[in-house]
Amino acid sequence: MRILILFFAVLLIGFLFLLGSQREINSDKPVFLRTDDIANGHKTDIRVQVHSLYRPTDEQVKILQTDYSNLWAHLNHLYATNDVEAGKEFYTEGWFKQICTGYKKTQVPVIVRTDEKHELHIQNWASDGLVCTAIDSNVVLKYLYPDKSEIKTTAQIAVVLLLQGDHWRIDALRIINEQKINN
């Protein structure tokens, strides 16, 4: 009887060992510990004006400016490469689903877009500080084409941002107008 119990104990230990060795260990770092190379290489001039009844603190504006710059770095990367996964931390779930509807595959960048200047006018700031609606009234965008020619445009863009997790995410974006700048 002892041999039979010992045999089942060894069999159970062996089974548990095999289960443990097959378990996948996720070695990905959490978002807040990862280095964001796309955002780190991005520089733009963002000026903020507040027109809202509820006013953000200077610290909240500074955080919004940093996150808005990072968001535009990922929007420019998305424009060039169609890589929806790279910036998914900067999009709300609904907006991410929307941009994924046209996703086929990533591509080699052909046209590179950079944003040079923003004039962000905060129209509404939620009393809890979690929602911001704004008009980016003078976005200067530069498009660099494969033949090394470039075009600059100015645009007015309406944007809705939500503070989710540790940074601002884009929930809606609409280009009101865009015009070519005469060089």
N, C-alpha and C positions, 0 to 999 in steps of 0.2 A: 504494500500500500504506500509505503514511504517513497519507493522508487517511482510510482505513478504520480504522486504529488510533486516530487522533485522534477520529474519530466515535464509536467504542465507548467511549473514555475519557470524552468529554463526556457520552455517554448514561449511563455508570456513575455519574459524579459527580452528574448530575441525578437519577438514581434514588435514590442515597444521600441527597441533599438532601431529596427528597420524603418518604422514610422518616423522616428526622429531624424534619421539621416536623409529621408526623402523630403523633409519639410524645406520649402524655399525660404531663404532669408532675404528680405528686401534690403538691399544695401543703399537705396536711394536716400539722399539726405532730405529732410523736410524743407519746404519752400523757404522758410526764414533763415536757413543755414546755407543755402546755395548761393554761389556767386552769379550774378546776372551780368554776363559779359555784354549782352546787347544794350542794356540800360547804362552800364558803366562807361561805354564808349560814346554816349550821346550827350551833346551839349546844345542847349537852346536858351534863348532869352524869353522869360515868361514874366509879364507884369500883370498883377492882379488888382482889380478894383472891385469893391464890394458895394452893391446896390440893394442888398437884402435887408429886410426888417431885422432879422436875427443876424448878428455879425459874428464871424469866426474870430478867435483870438489870433494873435500874431504867430503863435506856434502852430495852430491849425492851418493857417495860410501857408506857412513854410512847408509843412508836411504835404499839403495839397500841391504846391509847386513842384516838389521833388517827385511825387507820384505821377503828376501830370506829365512831367518830362519823361519819366520812365515809360509811361503809357504810350507816348508818342514815339519813343524809340521802338516799341514793339509794333505799333501801327505801321511805321515805316518799314520794319522788317517783314511784316505781313504783306504789305503792298509789293515789296520786291520779290519775296520768295514763296508766297502763299503758304507759309508754315504756320498753321493755326495753333499748333501745340506749344510753340516757344513762348507765347505770351498769354497762355490761358489763365494765369494767375491774375492778370490785369483786366479780365472780362468777367461780367456776371454770367451765370449759367445760361440765362435766356439769350444774351448777346452772343455767347460762345456757340450755342446751338444754331443761331441765325447765320453766323459766318461759316459754320461747317456745312451748311446746305449746298454751297457752291464749291466745296473743297474736293479736289480730285487728287492732287499730289503736290509735293513741293517742287519748286523749279529753281533753276539757276538764275540769280538776279540779272535782269536785262536792263531795266530802268530803275535807277536808284533815286529814291525820294528822301530829301532831308527837310526838316522844319527848322527855320532860322529864328523866327520871332512869333510870340503870342501876346495878345492883349486879352486876358481872360476877365470877363465881367460877370461876377457872381450875381445872378438874378434872385435866386432863392437859396437860402441856407437853412436846413431844418434845425429846429430848436434843440434836437438831440445830437446834432452834428454828424448825422449819418447819411444825409442826402444833400447833394449840391446840384443845382441846375445853373448853367452858365452859357454865355455867348462868347465864343472866341472870335473877337471882331476883326482882327487883322493878322491872320495867320499867313506868314510868308513861307511858301513851299518852293523848294528848288528841285527840279527834275533833271537828272544827268542821264543822257542817252548813250548807247554804245558807241556812237561816232564822236563822243566827247562834247557834243553840243549840249547846252543846258537852257532850260526855260524856267523862269520864276513866275509864280502866281501869288495873288493874295486871295484869301478866302474868308468867309464868315461861316462859322460852324456853331451849331447849337449842340450842347452836350449835357447828358445827365450822368452824374457820378454817384456811386454808392460806396460808403466805407464798409468793407467786409473783410473780416480777418485783420490783417495788419497793414493794409493799404487800400487806397481808393481804386475802384474798378469802374470800367465804363459799362453803362447800362443802355445808353442810346446815343447815337451820333447822327446828325443830319447836316449836310453841307447846304447852307442857305444860298450862297453864290460863290463863284470862283472866277477870277479874271487874270489874264496874262498881264504881267508888268512889262512895259516897253523898256528894252535895254538901251 
